[in-house]
């Protein structure tokens, strides 16, 4: 089966993206990741690093006059989100893929995701729940956030190239072209809010049922974690497949802020190992291009 993984990234996400590439390769040796580079710096650096399992496409190859207008109207995040369904559709058409799985570049894999697709072989679209479970938040606060951000997280999406999958994907693309705002609002948060409507509007759209998928700052508190024989397991013995390290700001090799977890003292133990992976990634990038700078500003510097 011609199944493709893909992602979208800019130079500001590149350190985490390389960690993502390496982690997926570690758990699935024949995985190939089609990577849409949003700027020259990301494309050039990855071209120099020459990962055999990473295929690069520059955003210029997809841009049309209509998209260039959107680029002028929208900020960088909004434009990346707008391109996500367009990129997936482009891969179906260019690669004759039977399925395309979109993965955010700040994911990190601990097990192969193939079990997800094997578990739900009849689904044409698989989407990942984004239920907010933060013990320190009261029920009303959680309810409000869930309403603003939507019930799903768009960091892990799987589409088949069948009629049902392509129909859903085409609708999502058109909606993102109409509006893709980086401002939480009911049903209209970036590309993500539209996912809430997919199960109602289209056939064969299913929630991912496999446990341990796309856990992140919004819901890690509902699980406990342990290491056993080199694997990270959840409280019920199911393995952690992938964790979504959203909100990591890499200020320097030795300073990494987690903007969504301020004041929380219940961080999963494996996050320190992830930080160490990022340090090694930064060192490898420095060897290839000492002048490359993929660092973020400190949050307090944004004002």
PAPA-273935 format. One record per residue (C-alpha): x, y, z; residue in three letters; residue number from 0. Coordinates in nm, 2 decimals, padded with zeros to 4 digits. Example, Ala and Ser with C-alpha at 12.3 -4.5 7.8 and 13.67 -1.06 7.14 Angstrom:
<pts>
01.23, -00.45, 00.78, ALA, 0
01.37, -00.11, 00.71, SER, 1
</pts>
This chain:
<pts>
00.00, 00.00, 00.00, UNK, 0
00.13, 00.34, -00.10, UNK, 1
00.09, 00.52, 00.23, UNK, 2
00.26, 00.86, 00.29, UNK, 3
00.34, 01.06, 00.60, UNK, 4
00.37, 01.43, 00.56, UNK, 5
00.43, 01.75, 00.76, UNK, 6
00.46, 02.12, 00.72, UNK, 7
00.74, 02.32, 00.89, UNK, 8
00.93, 02.65, 00.90, UNK, 9
01.28, 02.72, 01.02, UNK, 10
01.14, 02.81, 01.36, UNK, 11
01.02, 02.45, 01.41, UNK, 12
01.32, 02.28, 01.26, UNK, 13
01.49, 02.15, 01.57, UNK, 14
01.17, 01.97, 01.68, UNK, 15
01.11, 01.85, 01.33, UNK, 16
01.44, 01.68, 01.31, UNK, 17
01.37, 01.51, 01.64, UNK, 18
01.03, 01.40, 01.49, UNK, 19
01.20, 01.26, 01.18, UNK, 20
01.45, 01.06, 01.38, UNK, 21
01.18, 00.93, 01.62, UNK, 22
00.95, 00.80, 01.34, UNK, 23
01.25, 00.64, 01.16, UNK, 24
01.34, 00.47, 01.48, UNK, 25
01.00, 00.30, 01.52, UNK, 26
00.92, 00.25, 01.15, UNK, 27
01.24, 00.20, 00.94, UNK, 28
01.08, 00.23, 00.60, UNK, 29
00.88, 00.55, 00.68, UNK, 30
00.92, 00.83, 00.43, UNK, 31
00.81, 01.18, 00.54, UNK, 32
00.71, 01.43, 00.27, UNK, 33
00.80, 01.76, 00.41, UNK, 34
00.67, 02.10, 00.30, UNK, 35
00.92, 02.37, 00.38, UNK, 36
00.77, 02.71, 00.44, UNK, 37
01.10, 02.91, 00.40, UNK, 38
01.44, 02.89, 00.23, UNK, 39
01.62, 02.84, 00.56, UNK, 40
01.44, 02.52, 00.65, UNK, 41
01.46, 02.38, 00.30, UNK, 42
01.83, 02.46, 00.26, UNK, 43
01.93, 02.32, 00.60, UNK, 44
01.74, 02.00, 00.55, UNK, 45
01.88, 01.96, 00.20, UNK, 46
02.23, 01.98, 00.35, UNK, 47
02.14, 01.73, 00.62, UNK, 48
02.02, 01.49, 00.35, UNK, 49
01.80, 01.26, 00.56, UNK, 50
01.73, 00.96, 00.33, UNK, 51
01.37, 00.92, 00.46, UNK, 52
01.28, 01.29, 00.43, UNK, 53
01.15, 01.42, 00.09, UNK, 54
01.15, 01.79, 00.07, UNK, 55
00.92, 02.02, -00.12, UNK, 56
00.95, 02.40, -00.12, UNK, 57
00.62, 02.58, -00.06, UNK, 58
00.68, 02.77, -00.39, UNK, 59
00.59, 02.44, -00.57, UNK, 60
00.23, 02.46, -00.43, UNK, 61
00.17, 02.84, -00.44, UNK, 62
-00.08, 02.97, -00.68, UNK, 63
-00.20, 03.34, -00.73, UNK, 64
-00.49, 03.26, -00.49, UNK, 65
-00.25, 03.12, -00.22, UNK, 66
-00.02, 03.42, -00.26, UNK, 67
-00.31, 03.65, -00.18, UNK, 68
-00.38, 03.44, 00.13, UNK, 69
-00.01, 03.47, 00.23, UNK, 70
-00.04, 03.84, 00.23, UNK, 71
-00.36, 03.85, 00.43, UNK, 72
-00.27, 03.59, 00.69, UNK, 73
00.00, 03.55, 00.95, UNK, 74
00.27, 03.28, 00.93, UNK, 75
00.07, 03.03, 01.14, UNK, 76
-00.25, 03.09, 00.96, UNK, 77
-00.08, 03.04, 00.63, UNK, 78
00.07, 02.71, 00.74, UNK, 79
-00.27, 02.59, 00.86, UNK, 80
-00.43, 02.70, 00.54, UNK, 81
-00.18, 02.49, 00.34, UNK, 82
-00.23, 02.17, 00.54, UNK, 83
-00.52, 02.03, 00.35, UNK, 84
-00.38, 02.17, 00.02, UNK, 85
-00.05, 01.98, 00.09, UNK, 86
-00.23, 01.66, 00.16, UNK, 87
-00.44, 01.69, -00.15, UNK, 88
-00.13, 01.77, -00.36, UNK, 89
00.03, 01.45, -00.23, UNK, 90
-00.26, 01.24, -00.34, UNK, 91
-00.25, 01.39, -00.68, UNK, 92
00.13, 01.39, -00.73, UNK, 93
00.22, 01.06, -00.56, UNK, 94
-00.09, 00.85, -00.64, UNK, 95
-00.10, 00.77, -00.27, UNK, 96
-00.36, 00.54, -00.12, UNK, 97
-00.35, 00.72, 00.21, UNK, 98
-00.18, 01.03, 00.35, UNK, 99
-00.12, 01.08, 00.72, UNK, 100
-00.05, 01.44, 00.83, UNK, 101
00.17, 01.47, 01.14, UNK, 102
00.27, 01.80, 01.32, UNK, 103
00.64, 01.85, 01.33, UNK, 104
00.65, 01.88, 01.71, UNK, 105
00.53, 01.52, 01.76, UNK, 106
00.77, 01.26, 01.89, UNK, 107
00.72, 00.88, 01.83, UNK, 108
00.78, 00.61, 02.08, UNK, 109
00.60, 00.33, 01.89, UNK, 110
00.50, 00.28, 01.53, UNK, 111
00.17, 00.44, 01.44, UNK, 112
00.08, 00.15, 01.20, UNK, 113
-00.12, -00.01, 01.48, UNK, 114
-00.36, 00.28, 01.46, UNK, 115
-00.45, 00.22, 01.10, UNK, 116
-00.46, -00.16, 01.14, UNK, 117
-00.71, -00.12, 01.43, UNK, 118
-00.96, 00.08, 01.22, UNK, 119
-00.91, -00.04, 00.86, UNK, 120
-01.25, 00.07, 00.74, UNK, 121
-01.22, 00.43, 00.83, UNK, 122
-01.16, 00.68, 00.54, UNK, 123
-01.07, 00.96, 00.78, UNK, 124
-00.91, 00.93, 01.13, UNK, 125
-00.91, 01.23, 01.36, UNK, 126
-00.75, 01.27, 01.70, UNK, 127
-00.96, 01.38, 02.00, UNK, 128
-00.84, 01.69, 02.18, UNK, 129
-01.04, 01.65, 02.51, UNK, 130
-00.90, 01.89, 02.77, UNK, 131
-00.81, 01.72, 03.09, UNK, 132
-00.61, 01.95, 03.32, UNK, 133
-00.68, 01.87, 03.69, UNK, 134
-00.60, 02.22, 03.81, UNK, 135
-00.87, 02.37, 03.59, UNK, 136
-01.23, 02.39, 03.71, UNK, 137
-01.51, 02.24, 03.51, UNK, 138
-01.64, 02.57, 03.37, UNK, 139
-01.29, 02.67, 03.25, UNK, 140
-01.24, 02.34, 03.07, UNK, 141
-01.58, 02.37, 02.91, UNK, 142
-01.51, 02.72, 02.78, UNK, 143
-01.17, 02.62, 02.64, UNK, 144
-01.31, 02.31, 02.48, UNK, 145
-01.58, 02.52, 02.31, UNK, 146
-01.32, 02.77, 02.18, UNK, 147
-01.06, 02.52, 02.06, UNK, 148
-01.28, 02.24, 01.94, UNK, 149
-01.30, 01.87, 02.03, UNK, 150
-01.02, 01.76, 01.81, UNK, 151
-00.65, 01.83, 01.76, UNK, 152
-00.53, 01.86, 01.40, UNK, 153
-00.17, 01.74, 01.48, UNK, 154
-00.25, 01.38, 01.37, UNK, 155
-00.48, 01.32, 01.07, UNK, 156
-00.52, 01.03, 00.84, UNK, 157
-00.70, 01.03, 00.50, UNK, 158
-00.76, 00.75, 00.26, UNK, 159
-00.77, 00.84, -00.11, UNK, 160
-01.11, 00.68, -00.15, UNK, 161
-01.43, 00.88, -00.23, UNK, 162
-01.52, 00.94, 00.13, UNK, 163
-01.17, 01.05, 00.23, UNK, 164
-01.12, 01.28, -00.07, UNK, 165
-01.46, 01.44, -00.03, UNK, 166
-01.40, 01.53, 00.33, UNK, 167
-01.05, 01.66, 00.25, UNK, 168
-01.18, 01.88, -00.03, UNK, 169
-01.44, 02.03, 00.20, UNK, 170
-01.18, 02.10, 00.47, UNK, 171
-00.95, 02.26, 00.21, UNK, 172
-01.23, 02.50, 00.09, UNK, 173
-01.32, 02.59, 00.45, UNK, 174
-00.96, 02.67, 00.53, UNK, 175
-00.93, 02.89, 00.22, UNK, 176
-01.23, 03.08, 00.33, UNK, 177
-01.11, 03.14, 00.68, UNK, 178
-00.83, 03.02, 00.90, UNK, 179
-00.78, 03.26, 01.19, UNK, 180
-00.52, 03.23, 01.46, UNK, 181
-00.78, 03.34, 01.72, UNK, 182
-00.99, 03.10, 01.93, UNK, 183
-01.35, 03.13, 01.84, UNK, 184
-01.64, 02.88, 01.83, UNK, 185
-01.58, 02.64, 01.55, UNK, 186
-01.33, 02.86, 01.37, UNK, 187
-00.99, 02.81, 01.55, UNK, 188
-00.74, 02.78, 01.26, UNK, 189
-00.77, 02.47, 01.06, UNK, 190
-00.87, 02.27, 01.37, UNK, 191
-01.22, 02.39, 01.45, UNK, 192
-01.35, 02.25, 01.12, UNK, 193
-01.27, 01.90, 01.24, UNK, 194
-01.56, 01.91, 01.48, UNK, 195
-01.80, 01.90, 01.18, UNK, 196
-01.64, 01.61, 00.98, UNK, 197
-01.81, 01.32, 01.16, UNK, 198
-02.15, 01.48, 01.11, UNK, 199
-02.10, 01.58, 00.75, UNK, 200
-01.91, 01.29, 00.60, UNK, 201
-01.92, 00.91, 00.60, UNK, 202
-01.64, 00.69, 00.74, UNK, 203
-01.49, 00.96, 00.96, UNK, 204
-01.38, 00.80, 01.29, UNK, 205
-01.21, 00.91, 01.61, UNK, 206
-00.88, 00.74, 01.67, UNK, 207
-00.95, 00.46, 01.91, UNK, 208
-00.60, 00.34, 01.98, UNK, 209
-00.47, 00.46, 02.31, UNK, 210
-00.15, 00.66, 02.36, UNK, 211
-00.19, 00.87, 02.04, UNK, 212
-00.12, 01.24, 02.03, UNK, 213
-00.12, 01.30, 02.40, UNK, 214
-00.01, 01.66, 02.48, UNK, 215
-00.02, 01.94, 02.74, UNK, 216
-00.40, 01.95, 02.72, UNK, 217
-00.46, 01.59, 02.84, UNK, 218
-00.15, 01.43, 02.97, UNK, 219
-00.29, 01.47, 03.32, UNK, 220
-00.55, 01.19, 03.26, UNK, 221
-00.27, 00.93, 03.25, UNK, 222
00.01, 00.80, 03.45, UNK, 223
00.33, 00.67, 03.29, UNK, 224
00.60, 00.42, 03.36, UNK, 225
00.90, 00.28, 03.18, UNK, 226
00.92, -00.09, 03.13, UNK, 227
01.17, -00.28, 02.91, UNK, 228
01.26, 00.03, 02.73, UNK, 229
00.90, 00.13, 02.65, UNK, 230
00.68, 00.40, 02.79, UNK, 231
00.35, 00.25, 02.91, UNK, 232
00.02, 00.41, 03.02, UNK, 233
-00.14, 00.31, 03.34, UNK, 234
-00.33, 00.03, 03.17, UNK, 235
-00.03, -00.12, 03.00, UNK, 236
-00.09, 00.03, 02.66, UNK, 237
00.22, 00.19, 02.50, UNK, 238
00.26, 00.56, 02.44, UNK, 239
00.27, 00.58, 02.07, UNK, 240
00.34, 00.95, 02.02, UNK, 241
00.35, 01.27, 02.24, UNK, 242
00.27, 01.61, 02.10, UNK, 243
00.53, 01.86, 02.24, UNK, 244
00.33, 02.16, 02.15, UNK, 245
00.43, 02.49, 02.31, UNK, 246
00.81, 02.41, 02.34, UNK, 247
01.01, 02.72, 02.28, UNK, 248
01.38, 02.65, 02.22, UNK, 249
01.55, 02.97, 02.33, UNK, 250
01.89, 02.81, 02.33, UNK, 251
02.05, 02.47, 02.37, UNK, 252
02.02, 02.49, 02.74, UNK, 253
01.69, 02.69, 02.77, UNK, 254
01.36, 02.55, 02.66, UNK, 255
01.04, 02.70, 02.77, UNK, 256
00.71, 02.51, 02.79, UNK, 257
00.46, 02.79, 02.75, UNK, 258
00.15, 02.58, 02.82, UNK, 259
00.28, 02.41, 03.13, UNK, 260
00.38, 02.70, 03.35, UNK, 261
00.34, 02.63, 03.71, UNK, 262
00.26, 02.27, 03.66, UNK, 263
00.46, 02.02, 03.87, UNK, 264
00.32, 01.70, 03.72, UNK, 265
00.51, 01.69, 03.39, UNK, 266
00.57, 01.33, 03.25, UNK, 267
00.91, 01.20, 03.33, UNK, 268
01.00, 01.14, 02.97, UNK, 269
01.00, 01.51, 02.88, UNK, 270
01.36, 01.55, 03.01, UNK, 271
01.48, 01.28, 02.77, UNK, 272
01.31, 01.48, 02.49, UNK, 273
01.50, 01.79, 02.59, UNK, 274
01.82, 01.59, 02.57, UNK, 275
01.73, 01.47, 02.22, UNK, 276
01.67, 01.83, 02.12, UNK, 277
02.02, 01.93, 02.25, UNK, 278
02.17, 01.66, 02.04, UNK, 279
01.97, 01.78, 01.74, UNK, 280
02.10, 02.13, 01.79, UNK, 281
02.46, 02.01, 01.80, UNK, 282
02.41, 01.81, 01.48, UNK, 283
02.27, 02.12, 01.31, UNK, 284
02.56, 02.33, 01.43, UNK, 285
02.80, 02.09, 01.27, UNK, 286
02.62, 02.12, 00.93, UNK, 287
02.56, 02.50, 00.94, UNK, 288
02.70, 02.69, 01.24, UNK, 289
02.51, 03.01, 01.13, UNK, 290
02.17, 02.85, 01.13, UNK, 291
01.94, 02.99, 01.40, UNK, 292
01.62, 02.81, 01.47, UNK, 293
01.58, 02.96, 01.82, UNK, 294
01.26, 03.12, 01.95, UNK, 295
01.25, 03.44, 02.15, UNK, 296
01.19, 03.42, 02.52, UNK, 297
00.82, 03.46, 02.59, UNK, 298
00.87, 03.77, 02.79, UNK, 299
01.06, 03.92, 02.50, UNK, 300
00.75, 03.91, 02.28, UNK, 301
00.59, 04.23, 02.41, UNK, 302
</pts>
